[in-house]
Protein backbone atom coordinates (compact mmCIF):
# COMPACT_ATOMS: atom_id res chain seq x y z
CA UNK A 1 0.00 0.00 0.00
CA UNK A 2 1.46 3.41 -0.89
CA UNK A 3 2.00 6.02 1.80
CA UNK A 4 -0.83 8.50 2.20
CA UNK A 5 0.32 12.04 2.95
CA UNK A 6 -1.48 13.20 6.09
CA UNK A 7 -0.06 16.66 6.70
CA UNK A 8 2.58 19.03 5.36
CA UNK A 9 4.33 22.12 6.73
CA UNK A 10 4.48 24.64 3.87
CA UNK A 11 7.72 25.10 1.93
CA UNK A 12 10.01 28.07 2.42
CA UNK A 13 9.15 31.10 0.30
CA UNK A 14 12.33 33.13 0.34
CA UNK A 15 14.37 35.11 -2.18
CA UNK A 16 15.28 33.10 -5.27
CA UNK A 17 14.06 29.77 -3.90
CA UNK A 18 11.75 27.85 -6.24
CA UNK A 19 8.13 28.07 -5.17
CA UNK A 20 6.99 24.87 -3.45
CA UNK A 21 10.36 23.15 -3.93
CA UNK A 22 10.57 21.44 -0.55
CA UNK A 23 8.11 21.25 2.35
CA UNK A 24 9.53 21.96 5.84
CA UNK A 25 7.77 18.92 7.25
CA UNK A 26 5.55 16.04 6.27
CA UNK A 27 3.60 13.22 7.90
CA UNK A 28 2.54 10.10 6.00
CA UNK A 29 1.19 6.65 6.87
CA UNK A 30 0.77 3.23 5.28
CA UNK A 31 0.20 -0.41 6.10
CA UNK A 32 3.38 -2.27 5.21
CA UNK A 33 4.10 -5.99 4.88
CA UNK A 34 7.30 -6.81 6.77
CA UNK A 35 8.71 -10.09 5.43
CA UNK A 36 9.35 -13.11 7.63
CA UNK A 37 12.87 -12.95 9.03
CA UNK A 38 12.80 -9.16 9.36
CA UNK A 39 11.82 -7.69 12.73
CA UNK A 40 9.50 -4.72 13.12
CA UNK A 41 12.46 -2.83 14.63
CA UNK A 42 14.63 -3.54 11.56
CA UNK A 43 11.82 -2.43 9.27
CA UNK A 44 11.35 0.81 11.23
CA UNK A 45 15.07 1.57 10.95
CA UNK A 46 15.03 0.87 7.19
CA UNK A 47 12.00 3.12 6.73
CA UNK A 48 13.67 5.90 8.76
CA UNK A 49 16.71 5.78 6.47
CA UNK A 50 14.56 5.67 3.32
CA UNK A 51 12.32 8.49 4.53
CA UNK A 52 15.33 10.70 5.24
CA UNK A 53 16.77 10.01 1.80
CA UNK A 54 13.41 10.61 0.13
CA UNK A 55 12.37 13.72 2.10
CA UNK A 56 15.67 15.42 1.33
CA UNK A 57 16.29 14.00 -2.17
CA UNK A 58 18.22 16.39 -4.39
CA UNK A 59 20.11 17.90 -1.45
CA UNK A 60 22.76 15.19 -0.93
CA UNK A 61 21.20 13.77 2.26
CA UNK A 62 23.40 11.94 4.75
CA UNK A 63 21.19 9.93 7.11
CA UNK A 64 22.17 8.57 10.54
CA UNK A 65 19.59 6.20 12.04
CA UNK A 66 19.28 5.77 15.80
CA UNK A 67 18.36 2.64 17.73
CA UNK A 68 14.75 1.48 18.04
CA UNK A 69 12.90 2.36 21.22
CA UNK A 70 9.40 2.23 22.69
CA UNK A 71 6.48 4.16 21.27
CA UNK A 72 6.51 7.72 22.66
CA UNK A 73 3.94 8.85 25.17
CA UNK A 74 2.16 5.60 25.94
CA UNK A 75 2.49 2.02 27.00
CA UNK A 76 0.82 0.87 23.78
CA UNK A 77 2.71 -1.46 21.45
CA UNK A 78 4.94 0.08 18.85
CA UNK A 79 8.51 0.87 17.96
CA UNK A 80 9.89 4.40 17.53
CA UNK A 81 13.02 5.16 15.51
CA UNK A 82 14.58 8.56 14.92
CA UNK A 83 17.08 9.56 12.26
CA UNK A 84 19.02 12.75 11.66
CA UNK A 85 19.70 14.12 8.20
CA UNK A 86 22.44 16.48 7.00
CA UNK A 87 22.05 18.14 3.59
CA UNK A 88 23.86 20.58 1.34
CA UNK A 89 20.96 23.05 1.67
CA UNK A 90 19.84 22.94 -1.96
CA UNK A 91 16.28 22.60 -3.25
CA UNK A 92 15.62 22.15 -6.98
CA UNK A 93 19.24 23.13 -7.59
CA UNK A 94 19.01 26.43 -5.69
CA UNK A 95 21.44 26.81 -2.79
CA UNK A 96 20.28 28.07 0.61
CA UNK A 97 16.68 27.00 -0.08
CA UNK A 98 16.64 23.88 2.07
CA UNK A 99 17.43 23.13 5.69
CA UNK A 100 20.88 21.73 6.33
CA UNK A 101 19.57 19.60 9.22
CA UNK A 102 16.50 17.40 9.24
CA UNK A 103 14.85 14.92 11.57
CA UNK A 104 12.82 11.82 10.75
CA UNK A 105 10.72 9.68 13.05
CA UNK A 106 9.04 6.36 12.30
CA UNK A 107 6.36 4.76 14.46
CA UNK A 108 5.85 1.09 13.57
CA UNK A 109 2.88 -0.73 15.11
CA UNK A 110 2.40 -4.46 14.34
CA UNK A 111 -1.17 -5.26 13.29
CA UNK A 112 -1.48 -8.81 11.89
CA UNK A 113 0.66 -11.84 11.14
CA UNK A 114 0.15 -13.75 7.90
CA UNK A 115 0.53 -17.51 7.45
CA UNK A 116 3.82 -16.99 5.60
CA UNK A 117 5.28 -15.30 8.71
CA UNK A 118 5.14 -11.77 7.37
CA UNK A 119 3.72 -9.08 9.63
CA UNK A 120 1.38 -6.27 8.63
CA UNK A 121 2.72 -3.12 10.25
CA UNK A 122 1.10 0.32 10.42
CA UNK A 123 3.85 2.87 9.74
CA UNK A 124 3.67 6.56 10.57
CA UNK A 125 6.54 8.54 9.08
CA UNK A 126 7.21 12.15 10.09
CA UNK A 127 10.03 14.30 8.71
CA UNK A 128 10.83 17.92 9.49
CA UNK A 129 13.52 20.53 8.99
CA UNK A 130 15.53 20.83 12.19
CA UNK A 131 17.92 23.70 11.39
CA UNK A 132 19.77 25.73 8.80
CA UNK A 133 18.15 27.16 5.71
CA UNK A 134 15.64 29.98 5.49
CA UNK A 135 12.76 30.32 7.92
CA UNK A 136 12.07 28.69 11.25
CA UNK A 137 12.83 25.04 11.86
CA UNK A 138 10.19 22.64 13.12
CA UNK A 139 10.94 21.72 16.78
CA UNK A 140 12.22 18.14 17.07
CA UNK A 141 9.69 17.54 19.84
CA UNK A 142 6.94 17.97 17.22
CA UNK A 143 7.89 14.57 15.78
CA UNK A 144 7.49 12.69 19.06
CA UNK A 145 4.38 14.72 19.96
CA UNK A 146 2.79 13.65 16.68
CA UNK A 147 3.73 9.99 17.24
CA UNK A 148 2.41 10.11 20.81
CA UNK A 149 -0.93 11.42 19.53
CA UNK A 150 -1.31 8.71 16.87
CA UNK A 151 -4.45 6.64 17.24
CA UNK A 152 -4.12 2.91 16.74
CA UNK A 153 -5.51 1.99 13.33
CA UNK A 154 -8.94 0.40 13.42
C-alpha positions in Angstrom: 0.0 0.0 0.0 1.5 3.4 -0.9 2.0 6.0 1.8 -0.8 8.5 2.2 0.3 12.0 3.0 -1.5 13.2 6.1 -0.1 16.7 6.7 2.6 19.0 5.4 4.3 22.1 6.7 4.5 24.6 3.9 7.7 25.1 1.9 10.0 28.1 2.4 9.1 31.1 0.3 12.3 33.1 0.3 14.4 35.1 -2.2 15.3 33.1 -5.3 14.1 29.8 -3.9 11.8 27.8 -6.2 8.1 28.1 -5.2 7.0 24.9 -3.5 10.4 23.2 -3.9 10.6 21.4 -0.6 8.1 21.3 2.4 9.5 22.0 5.8 7.8 18.9 7.3 5.6 16.0 6.3 3.6 13.2 7.9 2.5 10.1 6.0 1.2 6.6 6.9 0.8 3.2 5.3 0.2 -0.4 6.1 3.4 -2.3 5.2 4.1 -6.0 4.9 7.3 -6.8 6.8 8.7 -10.1 5.4 9.4 -13.1 7.6 12.9 -13.0 9.0 12.8 -9.2 9.4 11.8 -7.7 12.7 9.5 -4.7 13.1 12.5 -2.8 14.6 14.6 -3.5 11.6 11.8 -2.4 9.3 11.3 0.8 11.2 15.1 1.6 10.9 15.0 0.9 7.2 12.0 3.1 6.7 13.7 5.9 8.8 16.7 5.8 6.5 14.6 5.7 3.3 12.3 8.5 4.5 15.3 10.7 5.2 16.8 10.0 1.8 13.4 10.6 0.1 12.4 13.7 2.1 15.7 15.4 1.3 16.3 14.0 -2.2 18.2 16.4 -4.4 20.1 17.9 -1.4 22.8 15.2 -0.9 21.2 13.8 2.3 23.4 11.9 4.8 21.2 9.9 7.1 22.2 8.6 10.5 19.6 6.2 12.0 19.3 5.8 15.8 18.4 2.6 17.7 14.8 1.5 18.0 12.9 2.4 21.2 9.4 2.2 22.7 6.5 4.2 21.3 6.5 7.7 22.7 3.9 8.8 25.2 2.2 5.6 25.9 2.5 2.0 27.0 0.8 0.9 23.8 2.7 -1.5 21.5 4.9 0.1 18.8 8.5 0.9 18.0 9.9 4.4 17.5 13.0 5.2 15.5 14.6 8.6 14.9 17.1 9.6 12.3 19.0 12.7 11.7 19.7 14.1 8.2 22.4 16.5 7.0 22.0 18.1 3.6 23.9 20.6 1.3 21.0 23.1 1.7 19.8 22.9 -2.0 16.3 22.6 -3.3 15.6 22.1 -7.0 19.2 23.1 -7.6 19.0 26.4 -5.7 21.4 26.8 -2.8 20.3 28.1 0.6 16.7 27.0 -0.1 16.6 23.9 2.1 17.4 23.1 5.7 20.9 21.7 6.3 19.6 19.6 9.2 16.5 17.4 9.2 14.8 14.9 11.6 12.8 11.8 10.7 10.7 9.7 13.0 9.0 6.4 12.3 6.4 4.8 14.5 5.8 1.1 13.6 2.9 -0.7 15.1 2.4 -4.5 14.3 -1.2 -5.3 13.3 -1.5 -8.8 11.9 0.7 -11.8 11.1 0.2 -13.8 7.9 0.5 -17.5 7.4 3.8 -17.0 5.6 5.3 -15.3 8.7 5.1 -11.8 7.4 3.7 -9.1 9.6 1.4 -6.3 8.6 2.7 -3.1 10.2 1.1 0.3 10.4 3.9 2.9 9.7 3.7 6.6 10.6 6.5 8.5 9.1 7.2 12.2 10.1 10.0 14.3 8.7 10.8 17.9 9.5 13.5 20.5 9.0 15.5 20.8 12.2 17.9 23.7 11.4 19.8 25.7 8.8 18.2 27.2 5.7 15.6 30.0 5.5 12.8 30.3 7.9 12.1 28.7 11.3 12.8 25.0 11.9 10.2 22.6 13.1 10.9 21.7 16.8 12.2 18.1 17.1 9.7 17.5 19.8 6.9 18.0 17.2 7.9 14.6 15.8 7.5 12.7 19.1 4.4 14.7 20.0 2.8 13.6 16.7 3.7 10.0 17.2 2.4 10.1 20.8 -0.9 11.4 19.5 -1.3 8.7 16.9 -4.5 6.6 17.2 -4.1 2.9 16.7 -5.5 2.0 13.3 -8.9 0.4 13.4 
